[in-house]
């Protein structure tokens, strides 16, 4: 897992540069549309948050047409968004790991979009930019800013193992001793999925966040379909000797699971990732990445039901 963390962390300097790339002078071709694919939520704050995030994306790359499509619960639904497009597009899931929506729902929606040529980007996570956004939300909620490092690794330690190794990671007290560092820990609260790849991706993000925090243990927890739950993860970290446990909200926008996870926090409860600037950069990075590496798929009109 440490090798995964190191590889993902090494992407960070390049991701920002690619995401801010502009077309070459004289290139007048219209770039493919970026279709952000959100899950959808009954919480009205979710749609507002996603729209704010997409406004940030447009500000960073004004020449790229940006569209929104939802898998369920909110309009516009993804099939409607795709039906209105012409030419080429890149579908960027506003989803944090691999799972049923990424593997099945999004490809099936594209397959039914007659004549549309499109690529499907990887989900947002895992990636160091997510760790940047998670760290930012923790600091906003009261986590000590001095706990961050830019090294991208923590020599001699494994995140989530219950052993904090590295300098500068504290939880409300001056840094300096191992005992002080071991008192703080973080639960990474995620939605959960029955797909085992989703848990692998969440665990990789926990590693990245631990590295960002200078080696503070980060333990994944889930609101549904997987374990441990947030209360169970908090209890486990306290059993390991961590007196102060914060909850990082690994959700793209406010919603039922995010509210529940925050309510289960024993202390600091960070806001969802939302429209954090790192999220806008990450969307554009996945867009650029897909343009460079993802295969082009062409939608085909399905026969009408008899």
C-alpha positions in Angstrom: 0.0 0.0 0.0 2.9 2.4 0.7 4.1 1.9 -2.9 0.6 3.0 -4.1 0.8 6.1 -1.9 4.2 7.0 -3.3 3.1 6.5 -6.9 -0.1 8.6 -6.4 1.8 11.3 -4.6 4.3 11.6 -7.4 1.4 12.5 -9.8 0.6 15.7 -7.9 3.0 18.2 -9.5 2.1 17.0 -13.0 -1.7 17.0 -12.3 -1.8 20.7 -11.7 0.2 21.6 -14.8 -2.0 19.4 -17.1 -5.2 20.7 -15.6 -4.3 24.3 -16.4 -3.2 23.5 -19.9 -4.5 25.7 -22.7 -4.9 24.9 -26.4 -2.0 25.7 -28.6 -2.1 29.1 -30.4 -4.1 28.9 -33.6 -5.9 25.7 -32.5 -9.6 26.7 -33.1 -11.1 23.2 -32.6 -13.8 23.1 -30.0 -12.6 20.9 -27.2 -14.8 18.0 -26.1 -17.4 18.7 -23.6 -16.7 17.8 -20.0 -19.7 16.0 -18.6 -19.6 15.9 -14.8 -21.6 12.8 -13.7 -23.0 13.3 -10.2 -24.8 10.8 -8.1 -27.8 13.0 -7.2 -29.3 13.6 -3.7 -32.5 14.6 -2.1 -30.6 17.2 -0.1 -31.0 20.5 -2.0 -27.5 21.6 -0.9 -26.0 18.9 -3.0 -27.1 20.3 -6.3 -26.0 23.8 -5.3 -22.6 22.5 -4.3 -22.1 20.6 -7.5 -23.0 23.7 -9.5 -20.6 25.8 -7.6 -17.8 23.3 -8.2 -18.5 23.3 -11.9 -18.4 27.1 -11.9 -14.8 26.7 -10.6 -14.0 24.3 -13.4 -15.3 26.8 -16.0 -13.2 29.6 -14.5 -10.1 27.4 -14.8 -10.8 26.3 -18.3 -13.3 28.7 -19.9 -12.9 27.2 -23.4 -14.2 23.8 -22.3 -18.0 23.3 -22.4 -19.0 21.9 -19.0 -22.3 20.0 -18.6 -23.9 18.1 -15.7 -25.7 14.8 -15.6 -27.0 12.9 -12.6 -27.3 9.1 -12.2 -30.5 9.5 -10.2 -32.7 11.8 -8.0 -31.8 15.2 -9.7 -32.3 16.8 -13.1 -30.7 16.8 -15.5 -30.4 13.0 -15.6 -27.3 11.7 -17.4 -29.2 10.2 -20.4 -30.9 13.6 -21.0 -27.6 15.4 -20.9 -26.0 13.0 -23.3 -28.9 13.1 -25.7 -28.5 16.9 -26.0 -24.8 16.7 -26.9 -23.3 16.6 -30.4 -19.7 15.8 -31.3 -17.3 14.5 -28.6 -17.4 14.5 -24.8 -15.5 13.2 -21.7 -17.6 11.8 -18.9 -16.0 12.6 -15.6 -17.6 10.8 -12.6 -18.0 12.9 -9.5 -17.5 9.7 -7.7 -14.7 8.8 -5.3 -13.9 5.3 -6.3 -14.7 2.3 -8.4 -18.1 0.7 -8.0 -21.4 -0.1 -9.7 -22.1 3.4 -11.0 -18.6 3.7 -12.5 -18.5 0.2 -13.9 -22.1 -0.2 -15.2 -24.4 2.8 -15.0 -22.2 5.3 -16.7 -21.0 3.0 -19.6 -24.6 1.9 -20.2 -25.8 5.5 -20.4 -23.1 6.3 -22.9 -23.9 3.2 -25.0 -27.5 4.4 -25.3 -26.5 7.9 -26.5 -27.0 7.7 -30.2 -24.0 8.9 -32.2 -22.1 10.5 -29.3 -18.4 9.9 -29.3 -17.1 10.0 -25.8 -14.5 8.8 -23.3 -15.1 7.9 -19.7 -12.6 9.2 -17.2 -11.5 7.5 -14.0 -13.3 8.3 -10.8 -11.9 11.1 -8.7 -10.2 8.8 -6.2 -7.7 7.9 -5.2 -5.5 11.0 -5.9 -3.3 13.3 -3.9 -5.6 16.2 -4.8 -8.3 14.5 -2.8 -6.0 14.4 0.2 -5.4 18.1 -0.3 -9.1 18.8 -0.2 -9.7 16.5 2.8 -6.9 18.2 4.7 -8.3 21.6 3.8 -11.7 20.7 5.2 -10.2 19.3 8.4 -8.3 22.5 9.0 -11.5 24.5 8.4 -13.2 22.4 11.1 -10.4 23.0 13.6 -7.6 20.5 12.8 -4.2 22.1 13.4 -2.8 23.4 10.1 0.7 22.6 11.3 -0.1 18.9 11.0 0.3 18.9 7.2 3.5 18.0 5.3 4.3 18.3 1.6 6.6 15.3 1.5 3.9 12.9 0.3 5.2 10.1 2.6 6.0 9.3 6.1 9.1 7.2 6.5 9.0 4.2 8.7 5.2 4.2 9.3 2.0 2.8 7.8 -1.1 4.9 7.8 -4.0 3.4 9.6 -1.8 1.0 11.6 -2.2 3.0 14.8 1.4 4.2 14.9 2.1 7.8 14.0 5.6 8.4 12.7 6.8 11.8 11.4 7.3 15.3 12.6 4.8 18.2 12.9 1.6 16.2 13.3 -0.3 17.2 16.4 -3.9 17.4 17.4 -4.3 20.6 19.3 -1.0 20.7 21.2 2.5 21.7 20.3 4.2 19.1 18.1 7.4 17.5 19.2 7.0 14.3 21.0 5.8 10.9 19.8 3.2 10.8 22.6 1.6 14.0 21.5 1.4 12.8 17.9 -0.2 9.5 18.8 -3.1 11.2 20.6 -4.7 12.4 17.4 -6.3 10.2 14.6 -8.8 10.6 11.8 -11.7 8.5 10.6 -12.3 8.8 6.8 -16.1 8.5 6.6 -17.2 7.2 3.2 -20.5 6.0 1.7 -19.5 2.4 1.3 -20.1 -0.1 -1.5 -20.4 -3.9 -2.0 -17.7 -3.7 -4.7 -14.4 -4.6 -3.1 -12.6 -2.2 -5.5 -14.3 0.7 -3.8 -12.8 -0.3 -0.4 -9.4 -0.6 -2.0 -9.7 2.9 -3.4 -10.9 4.4 -0.1 -8.0 2.7 1.7 -5.6 4.3 -0.7 -7.1 7.7 -0.1 -6.7 7.1 3.7 -3.0 6.4 3.1 -2.7 9.6 1.1 -4.5 11.7 3.8 -2.3 10.1 6.5 0.8 11.2 4.5 -0.6 14.7 4.1 -1.2 14.9 7.8 2.4 13.8 8.6 1.7 10.2 9.5 -1.4 10.7 11.7 -3.4 7.4 11.5 -6.4 7.5 9.2 -9.0 4.7 9.4 -11.7 4.3 6.7 -15.3 3.8 7.9 -18.5 3.4 6.0 -22.1 4.6 6.2 -23.5 1.6 4.3 -22.7 -1.8 2.7 -19.3 -2.2 4.4 -17.6 -1.9 7.7 -16.5 -0.6 10.1 -19.0 2.1 10.8 -17.9 5.5 12.0 -18.7 4.7 15.7 -16.8 1.4 15.4 -13.8 3.1 13.8 -13.8 5.8 16.5 -13.9 3.1 19.2 -11.0 1.2 17.5 -8.8 4.3 17.3 -9.5 5.1 21.0 -8.7 1.5 21.9 -5.3 2.1 20.2 -4.7 5.0 22.5 -5.8 7.9 20.3 -7.7 10.3 22.6 -8.7 12.8 20.0 -10.4 11.5 16.9 -11.6 13.7 14.0 -13.9 12.7 11.2 -13.1 13.6 7.6 -16.1 13.7 5.3 -15.3 11.7 2.2 -18.4 12.8 0.2 -18.5 15.0 -2.8 -21.5 17.0 -1.5 -23.8 17.3 1.5 -26.4 14.5 1.9 -27.8 12.0 4.2 -24.7 10.0 4.7 -22.5 13.1 5.3 -25.0 14.4 7.9 -25.0 11.1 9.7 -21.2 10.8 9.7 -20.8 14.3 11.1 -23.3 13.5 13.8 -21.3 10.5 14.8 -18.0 12.4 15.2 -16.8 12.7 18.8 -15.1 16.1 18.1 -14.0 17.7 14.9 -16.3 16.9 11.9 -15.1 18.2 8.6 -17.4 19.4 5.8 -17.8 17.3 2.6 -15.3 17.9 -0.2 -17.7 20.1 -2.1 -16.4 22.9 -4.2 -12.9 23.0 -2.7 -10.4 24.4 -5.3 -8.5 21.1 -5.4 -11.7 19.4 -6.5 -11.9 21.6 -9.6 -8.3 20.9 -10.5 -8.9 17.2 -10.1 -11.9 17.2 -12.4 -9.8 18.8 -15.1 -6.9 16.4 -14.4 -9.3 13.5 -15.0 -10.6 15.2 -18.1 -7.1 15.6 -19.5 -6.1 12.2 -18.5 -9.0 10.6 -20.3 -8.3 12.6 -23.5 -4.8 11.2 -23.5 -5.4 7.6 -22.5 -9.1 6.5 -22.5 -10.6 4.8 -25.5 -13.3 6.5 -27.6 -16.7 4.9 -27.3 -19.6 5.6 -29.7 -23.2 5.5 -28.5 -25.7 3.5 -30.5 -29.4 3.9 -30.6 -31.0 0.9 -29.0 -34.0 -0.7 -30.7 -37.3 0.5 -29.5 -39.2 -1.9 -27.2 -41.9 -3.9 -29.0 
